[in-house]
Amino acid sequence: MTWISVSLALPAMGERVLISTPRRIEIATRTSPDARQLEGPAFLWEIEGEPAHYEPRAITHWMPLPSRP
């Protein structure tokens, strides 16, 4: 699997994926329409059921979760 730039595509609404954040890689769920154009924090993602507080441009890439072994 390869990382996908959010400028090229976003995961489906409700899909759990890996996201690359400024400090780590996290499992997140896309929960709202494309918010990349908004100023200030936007809740495009949820992590463990809570809104992820990242600036819209802080998340640059995502990847589908790998299949279970």
C-alpha positions in Angstrom: 0.0 0.0 0.0 1.1 3.5 -0.6 0.2 6.9 1.0 -2.4 9.0 -0.8 -2.1 12.8 -0.8 -5.3 14.5 0.5 -4.8 16.9 -2.5 -5.5 13.9 -4.8 -8.3 12.1 -2.9 -10.0 11.7 0.4 -11.3 8.4 1.9 -15.0 7.7 1.9 -17.0 9.2 4.7 -16.9 6.9 7.8 -13.9 5.0 6.5 -11.2 4.1 9.0 -7.7 4.8 7.6 -4.2 5.7 8.7 -3.4 9.4 8.6 0.0 11.1 8.8 -0.1 13.8 11.4 2.8 16.2 12.2 3.9 14.0 15.1 2.7 10.5 14.4 0.6 8.1 12.3 -2.9 7.5 13.7 -6.0 5.5 12.9 -8.7 7.9 12.1 -12.2 8.1 10.6 -13.3 10.7 8.0 -16.4 12.4 9.5 -17.1 15.5 7.5 -17.0 16.8 4.0 -13.8 18.3 2.6 -12.6 20.9 5.0 -9.2 21.6 3.5 -10.2 25.1 2.4 -11.4 26.2 5.9 -9.4 28.5 8.1 -8.6 27.4 11.7 -9.2 23.9 13.1 -11.6 21.7 11.1 -13.0 18.4 12.3 -12.5 16.4 9.1 -11.3 13.4 11.2 -12.2 11.5 14.4 -9.7 9.5 16.4 -11.2 7.0 18.9 -14.6 8.7 18.6 -13.3 12.2 19.4 -12.8 15.1 17.0 -9.2 15.3 15.9 -7.9 18.9 16.5 -5.5 19.4 13.6 -5.3 22.3 11.3 -6.8 21.4 7.9 -3.5 21.4 6.1 -1.7 19.4 8.9 -3.0 16.1 7.5 -1.3 15.6 4.2 -1.6 11.9 3.5 -3.7 8.9 4.3 -3.7 5.1 3.6 -6.3 2.4 3.8 -5.9 0.1 6.8 -4.0 -3.1 5.9 -5.9 -6.4 5.8 -5.8 -8.5 9.0 -3.3 -11.4 8.9 
